[in-house]
Structures are given as structure tokens and as C-alpha cells.
């Protein structure tokens, strides 16, 4: 006696035969090929787009890391770490730590002649060059934190600041204003609401990231503490450079143990969580949008199956005469729809991965613009296994949806015939 499970296997075998056999009507062949190609193209597009997002995320991370320390200790509450100088010395005594430097930053107003610009300033000392590769970021001038001898503090400005305020190394007559944090303000003299310090530009820096190059300013930490009225060795962060070959995770745990509960220690990849999260959100929103396109492409298969039902009705009548239940006959077209969807998705995944790897290795698609003014000149791409699994999961879900639509369609057709 033939079991129902065996009959279901027979349905899958018949559907596979229908998939690869030549149809009696040329239109069925054409529509089947178009449906399969639509699924393949949509799937390949998802793989390629996700890989491009991975590439741009890598570029963003690599460019941001130029200006980021290996580890960064931040206060969990408030704006500053009390007695940061003493804490930095204890952290620097750890075996894995090469340099631990306090830094102090806030917002201020930079004035150069009649031009003004809100800036994000940070006070550092001479060890900053050992914490980050300042030389690779300097496009004009020389990094300095020592006295200029001109009665003004040395300042390194980002290229965006230099462009908007028309500054260059050696430019003087520049001042930084910061709202007074302590003390009384004379309403009759608004200038008393601010503390200011004169600056002389010693260098112009460029990281290659829009937010980092737009409004950043480096000044000596002593001047930052004067502007912000801190006299007890406070700092808004402790920037840490590790010894070559040191394990960042283990070093972060050791630093956290020394810093205590009042500080949060971030590794380099954790210092821009919002930016990386934004790229990730954009990536998966795009994935969902392209997934809807894949669903729409898969529904073209229903039209293919409607023609297939018409063409194979004699075969279905034969199966009915042989005792095949109605569910088994419906399952033939259910399997047919799932197989077309999965075959198209498999072809699309293979094609998308091939295209992405070709770009990743060969870089044959270039970015527009002048390569000498760009950080990269080709579209960055990186294929991730997680993305491929996500696309495969969506393809399976779409195949199941197509099969469900096929069952509903065949039921409706049979009811109409009755």
C-alpha cells in the first residue's frame, strides 16, 4: 500500500520533472525563465548591496580609528573624571599600557577677525602624538603643545575649521571663547559670561571623516583647564595607547579594574557606537526594502503556475484516476513554485557573491571624482557569511509564501470549475 508520505515524495519528483522538462507551449518556458531570473536578480542585488554596506562600514571604522586611542576611559556620571592625572599615572603603570594621557574637551566659539565658528575643542599634552598617529593626520604645519612665545596657545585646527575661518599655520589674532562655568556674571558686561584665550595656529589636520574634519580643535590641556575652570587635575577622558601586540580586551579589563566603577573603558571599535549603529540600521532597512522587491518578484511565479496548471491538467486527471488524492495533486504545483523560487534564489546568491568577491579582490568599479582628493577610489565591498545566511533565510520564507499562494490559487481554481 502506498503511504501518503510516499505520495508527497511523488509530488516533489513530478514537480522537479516539470521544472527541467521542456513545456509544450513556448510561452510557459519564457514566463518560467523570466520568473526565475527576477528572483535571481533581486537576490543578487541584496547580496551585493549588503556587501557594499559592509565595505563602507570598514572604511568608516578605519578612518575614524586614525584619530582614536586604543582604549578610552570615560566618566559614567558627570562630565569629568576627578583627579584624572593621578588615575592616568596608575593606568600607565599597567604592563600592557604604553601611554595614558588625560584630555579635556567641550564646545566653544572660535573667532578669527570677523569670522566665527562653533568648535569642539580638546585639550591634550605632548604625549598625544604617542596616543594617535597625529603625523598622518597633519596636512600643514607641525603638531605642538608647548608655548609659542607669542602670548598665545598653540592650536591644531581641523581642515573644515581652517577652510571656514581662512586659517593656515602661523595665523594669529584667533581667540577661543567658552561660557563661564563658575562665578557671577555682570549683566551690564556680557563679555564677563565668557572666558577666552588667544590662539596661534600651528597645524591643520584631516582625518577623512566629515564629522571629525568639520569643527575639531586641539589645544594644550592647561589652556583647556583654564577655559573650563578646572584646577584639580580633572579630565573628560583618559586616552590610552597600548604596547605593541597587547590584547585590547584583556587590557581594557585591567584598566577598568584600576579605574573602578566610576569609569567606562571603551575599545577602539566601541568609541563610535552611534555611527556604527547608524550604518547597521541603514544596512538592514535596505535589506528589508530589497526583501519586499524579492517578494514581488516571487509573486510572478504564480502567473507561471497558472499556465502550468492549464498545461498539466491532463496529467493531473491521470493522477486522479490512479488514486492520487487532491492534496497530492495540489502539492505538485506547490513544490513547483517553491523550486522555482529556491532555484532563482540560489542562482542569485551565487551570482551576487561572485560579483561582490570580484569587486572586493579586483576593484573594477571605481568611484567618481578626482582620486587624488579621495580616501578611496573604488567601491569598498566585503562579503559576510551572516549576510548570506540572512538572504538564504528570506529566500526560504519567500518560497514558503509562494507555495502557500499556489495552494490558495489551485483551491480557488478548482472551486470555480465546480
C-alpha positions in Angstrom: 0.0 0.0 0.0 1.4 3.4 -1.0 1.6 5.7 2.0 0.7 9.4 2.0 4.3 10.3 2.7 5.4 8.4 -0.4 2.7 10.3 -2.4 4.1 13.6 -1.2 7.6 12.5 -2.4 6.0 11.6 -5.7 4.6 15.2 -5.9 8.1 16.6 -5.4 9.6 14.3 -8.0 6.9 15.2 -10.6 7.4 18.9 -9.8 11.1 18.6 -10.4 10.5 16.9 -13.7 8.1 19.7 -14.7 10.8 22.2 -13.7 13.5 20.9 -16.0 11.4 19.4 -18.8 10.5 21.3 -22.0 7.0 22.7 -22.0 4.6 22.2 -24.9 3.8 25.9 -25.0 6.8 28.2 -25.6 5.1 31.0 -23.5 5.3 28.8 -20.4 9.1 28.3 -20.9 9.6 32.1 -21.4 7.5 33.1 -18.4 9.2 30.4 -16.2 12.6 31.7 -17.2 11.6 35.3 -16.6 10.2 34.5 -13.1 13.3 32.6 -12.1 15.5 35.4 -13.5 13.5 38.0 -11.5 14.1 36.1 -8.2 17.8 35.7 -9.1 18.4 39.3 -9.9 16.6 40.5 -6.7 18.6 38.1 -4.6 21.9 39.0 -6.2 21.1 42.7 -5.6 20.5 42.1 -1.9 23.8 40.2 -1.6 25.8 43.0 -3.4 24.1 45.9 -1.5 24.8 44.3 1.9 28.4 43.6 0.9 28.8 47.3 -0.1 27.4 48.4 3.2 30.0 46.2 4.9 32.7 47.8 2.9 31.7 51.3 3.7 31.4 50.3 7.4 35.0 49.1 7.3 36.2 52.3 5.6 34.4 54.4 8.2 35.9 52.4 11.0 39.4 52.6 9.6 39.3 56.3 9.1 37.8 57.0 12.5 40.5 54.8 14.1 43.3 57.1 12.9 42.2 59.7 15.5 41.1 57.3 18.2 43.2 55.8 21.0 43.4 52.1 21.6 41.4 52.5 24.8 39.3 55.4 26.1 38.2 55.8 29.7 35.1 58.0 30.2 33.2 59.0 33.3 29.9 57.1 33.8 28.4 60.1 35.6 29.0 63.8 35.1 31.3 65.4 32.5 34.7 64.9 34.1 36.9 62.4 35.9 38.1 63.8 39.2 41.9 63.6 39.8 42.4 62.2 36.3 46.1 62.9 36.4 46.7 60.5 39.3 44.4 57.9 37.7 46.3 58.2 34.4 49.6 57.5 36.2 48.2 54.4 37.8 46.8 53.2 34.5 50.1 53.9 32.7 51.8 51.6 35.3 50.0 48.6 33.9 52.2 46.3 31.8 50.0 46.4 28.7 49.8 50.2 28.7 52.3 52.4 26.9 50.8 55.8 27.5 47.8 57.1 29.5 47.0 60.8 28.8 44.2 62.9 30.3 42.3 65.0 27.9 39.6 67.7 28.5 37.2 68.9 25.9 33.9 70.8 25.4 32.2 73.2 23.0 33.4 76.7 22.3 33.3 79.6 19.9 36.4 80.3 17.7 36.8 83.8 16.5 39.1 84.9 13.7 38.7 88.5 12.7 35.1 89.0 11.7 34.5 85.2 11.3 33.1 83.0 14.0 32.6 79.2 14.2 31.4 76.9 17.0 34.0 74.2 17.5 34.6 71.1 19.5 37.9 71.7 21.3 40.1 69.2 23.2 43.0 69.8 25.4 45.9 67.4 25.2 49.6 67.3 26.1 52.8 66.4 24.2 52.1 62.7 24.7 49.1 62.9 22.3 51.5 62.1 19.4 52.2 58.7 21.1 48.4 58.0 21.6 47.4 58.6 18.0 49.2 59.0 14.7 49.0 62.8 14.6 51.6 63.0 11.8 49.4 61.1 9.4 46.6 63.5 10.1 48.6 66.7 9.8 48.4 68.2 6.3 50.0 71.5 7.0 52.3 72.7 9.8 53.6 70.8 12.9 51.8 69.4 15.9 52.8 71.4 19.1 51.6 71.8 22.6 54.4 73.9 24.0 54.3 77.6 24.5 54.6 79.6 21.2 56.3 82.5 22.9 53.8 84.8 21.3 51.5 85.0 24.3 49.0 82.6 22.6 48.3 78.9 22.9 49.3 76.6 20.0 46.2 75.2 18.2 45.8 72.4 15.7 42.6 73.0 13.7 40.7 70.6 11.5 40.6 71.3 7.8 37.0 72.3 8.0 37.8 74.9 10.6 40.7 76.2 8.6 38.6 76.5 5.4 35.7 78.3 7.0 37.8 80.7 9.1 40.5 81.1 6.4 43.3 79.9 8.7 46.8 78.5 8.0 49.8 77.6 10.1 51.2 80.8 11.7 47.8 82.5 11.6 47.4 84.7 14.7 44.7 87.0 16.0 42.5 84.0 16.8 40.6 83.6 20.0 38.6 80.8 21.7 35.6 81.7 23.8 34.0 79.3 26.3 30.9 80.1 28.6 32.0 80.7 32.2 31.3 77.6 34.3 31.8 79.2 37.7 31.4 82.7 39.2 29.0 85.5 38.8 28.1 87.3 35.5 27.7 91.0 35.2 24.6 91.6 33.0 25.9 95.0 32.1 29.0 93.5 30.6 28.1 90.4 28.5 31.8 89.6 28.0 32.1 88.5 31.6 29.9 85.5 30.7 32.9 84.0 28.8 36.4 83.0 29.4 38.8 83.4 26.4 42.3 82.6 25.4 44.3 83.7 22.3 45.5 81.1 19.9 48.0 80.8 17.1 47.5 78.1 14.5 50.4 75.6 14.3 48.9 72.8 12.2 45.9 71.8 10.1 44.7 68.2 10.4 42.5 66.0 8.3 41.1 62.6 9.3 39.0 62.0 6.2 35.7 61.8 8.1 33.1 64.6 7.8 32.2 65.0 11.4 35.8 64.8 12.6 37.1 67.3 10.0 34.3 69.8 10.4 34.8 71.5 13.8 37.7 69.9 15.7 40.3 71.9 17.6 43.3 70.7 19.6 44.9 73.0 22.3 47.1 72.4 25.3 45.3 70.8 28.2 46.5 73.6 30.6 44.6 76.1 28.4 41.5 73.9 28.3 41.5 73.7 32.1 41.9 77.4 32.3 38.9 78.0 30.0 36.7 75.4 31.8 37.8 76.5 35.3 39.2 73.1 36.4 42.2 73.3 38.8 42.2 69.8 40.4 43.6 67.7 37.6 40.1 66.9 36.1 39.7 65.5 32.6 36.8 64.5 30.4 38.6 61.3 29.3 41.8 59.3 29.6 43.2 58.3 26.3 45.3 55.1 26.3 47.9 53.7 23.9 48.8 50.0 24.4 52.1 48.3 24.0 52.6 46.6 20.6 51.0 43.2 20.5 48.9 43.8 23.7 45.5 42.2 23.8 43.0 45.0 23.8 40.2 43.1 25.5 42.5 42.0 28.4 44.0 45.5 28.7 40.5 47.0 28.8 39.6 44.7 31.7 42.7 45.6 33.6 42.2 49.4 33.0 38.6 49.0 34.2 39.7 47.3 37.4 42.1 50.2 38.1 39.6 52.9 37.1 36.8 51.5 39.2 33.0 51.7 38.8 33.1 55.4 38.0 34.7 55.0 34.6 33.7 53.2 31.4 36.5 51.8 29.3 35.9 51.5 25.6 38.0 49.7 23.0 38.6 51.4 19.6 35.6 49.8 17.8 33.3 50.8 20.7 34.2 54.5 20.6 31.8 55.3 17.7 28.9 53.1 18.6 26.3 55.6 17.3 28.0 55.9 13.9 28.4 52.2 13.5 24.8 51.6 14.7 23.5 54.1 12.2 25.3 52.3 9.3 24.0 49.0 10.6 20.4 50.3 10.8 20.7 51.7 7.2 22.0 48.4 6.0 19.2 46.3 7.5 16.5 48.8 6.4 17.8 48.5 2.9 17.8 44.7 3.3 14.1 44.8 4.2 13.2 47.1 1.3 15.0 44.8 -1.1 13.3 41.8 0.6 9.9 43.3 -0.4 11.2 43.5 -4.0 12.1 39.9 -3.8 8.6 39.0 -2.6 7.1 41.0 -5.5 9.4 39.2 -8.0 8.4 35.8 -6.4 4.7 36.5 -7.0 5.4 36.5 -10.7 5.8 32.8 -10.3 2.0 32.5 -9.6 1.3 33.5 -13.2 3.7 30.8 -14.3 1.9 28.2 -12.2 -1.5 29.3 -13.6 -0.2 28.4 -17.1 1.3 25.2 -15.7 -2.0 24.1 -14.2 -3.7 24.6 -17.6 -0.9 22.7 -19.4 -0.8 19.8 -17.0 -4.5 19.3 -16.3 -4.5 16.0 -18.3 -1.6 14.7 -16.2 -3.5 15.7 -13.1 -6.6 13.9 -14.4 -4.4 10.8 -14.9 -3.1 11.0 -11.3 -6.7 11.3 -10.0 -7.7 8.2 -11.9 -4.7 6.4 -10.4 -6.0 7.3 -6.9 -3.8 10.3 -6.0 -5.7 12.5 -3.5 -6.4 16.1 -4.3 -3.8 17.3 -1.7 -1.1 15.3 -3.6 -2.0 16.9 -6.9 -2.0 20.3 -5.4 1.4 19.6 -3.8 2.8 19.2 -7.3 2.3 22.8 -8.1 3.2 23.8 -4.5 6.6 22.1 -5.0 6.9 23.7 -8.4 6.6 27.2 -7.0 9.0 26.5 -4.2 11.6 25.0 -6.5 11.4 28.0 -9.0 11.9 30.4 -6.1 14.7 28.4 -4.4 16.5 27.8 -7.8 16.3 31.6 -8.6 17.5 32.5 -5.1 20.4 30.0 -5.2 21.4 31.4 -8.6 21.2 34.9 -7.3 23.2 34.2 -4.1 26.0 32.5 -6.2 25.9 35.4 -8.7 25.8 38.1 -6.0 28.7 36.5 -4.1 30.7 36.2 -7.3 30.2 39.9 -8.2 31.0 41.0 -4.6 34.1 39.0 -4.4 35.3 40.2 -7.8 34.9 43.8 -6.7 36.5 43.0 -3.3 39.5 41.5 -5.0 39.7 43.3 -8.3 38.1 46.7 -7.5 36.8 47.1 -11.1 34.0 49.5 -10.2 35.5 53.0 -9.5 34.1 55.9 -7.5 33.6 59.1 -9.4 35.8 62.2 -8.8 39.4 63.0 -8.5 41.3 60.1 -6.9 43.9 62.4 -5.5 41.3 64.1 -3.3 39.6 60.9 -2.2 40.4 58.5 0.6 39.3 55.5 -1.6 38.8 55.3 -5.4 36.8 52.1 -5.7 33.6 50.9 -4.1 34.5 49.1 -0.9 33.0 45.6 -0.6 33.2 42.8 2.0 31.2 39.6 1.9 29.9 38.3 5.2 28.6 34.8 5.9 25.9 36.3 8.2 24.5 38.3 5.2 24.4 35.2 3.0 22.6 33.2 5.7 20.1 36.1 6.1 19.4 36.2 2.4 19.0 32.4 2.3 16.5 32.6 5.2 14.5 35.2 3.4 14.6 33.1 0.2 13.2 30.1 2.1 10.5 32.3 3.6 9.5 33.6 0.2 9.5 30.1 -1.2 7.1 29.0 1.6 4.9 32.1 0.8 4.9 31.2 -2.9 3.9 27.7 -2.0 1.0 28.9 0.2 -0.1 31.2 -2.6 0.0 28.3 -5.0 -2.3 26.2 -2.7 -4.8 29.1 -2.5 -4.7 29.6 -6.2 -5.3 25.9 -7.1 -8.1 25.6 -4.5 -9.8 28.7 -6.0 -9.5 27.3 -9.5 -11.0 24.0 -8.5 -13.9 25.8 -6.8 -14.5 27.8 -9.9 -14.5 24.7 -12.1 -17.0 23.1 -9.8 
